[in-house]
């Protein structure tokens, strides 16, 4: 389970493959639901990559 502010690393990313190997920050204050197809919102990946939606198995916590 992830929390808002957690730093995560991308293992894979169907939304934007350029994010793979990069880190970002979880934005969601609550667990994702049907509106986002149960995907987490991750931001602060890169200046060139907008926030992405990812499933829990596409990311892992860093630190």
N, C-alpha and C positions, 0 to 999 in steps of 0.2 A: 504494500500500500504506500502511496506517496502523499505528501502534504505540500501545501502552498509554500513556495520558497526553496523546496528541495532542489539541489543541483543534480542533474542526471546526465548520463552519457548515452548517445544514440548507438544502439547495436544494429538497428535497421530502421528505415523510415519510409513507409509507403507514400506518405504525403509529399515528401521532398527528399529524395535520395542524397542530395548534397549535404544533408545534416549528419549522415553516418560518420561516426568517429568524433563528432563535435560534442560539446556540452551545452546545456541550456538550463533554464529554471522553470519549474512547475508553476503555473499561474492559478490553477483551480483551488478554490477554498474548500470544496466538497468533492467527494468521489463523482466521477463523470456518470452521466445517465443517458437515456435514449436520445436526447437532443443531439449529442455529439457522437452517437453510436458507441458509447462507453469508452471514448478515447480521451486522453489527457491533453491539455493545452500546454505547450512548452514554448517559451519565449527566450530572448537574449541569446540566440544561437550565433548569429552573425549579422553584420550590417546588411548583408546581401540576402539573408534568409528571413522571411516573415515568420510569425508564430505558426507552429504546425500542430496538428492533432495526431497523437500516437497512441497505440495500444500499450498496455503495461509490459507486454513481452518485447517491445521494441526499444525499451530504455532500461537503464539500471542506475541506482543511486551511486553518487561519487562521494567518497569521504564519509 
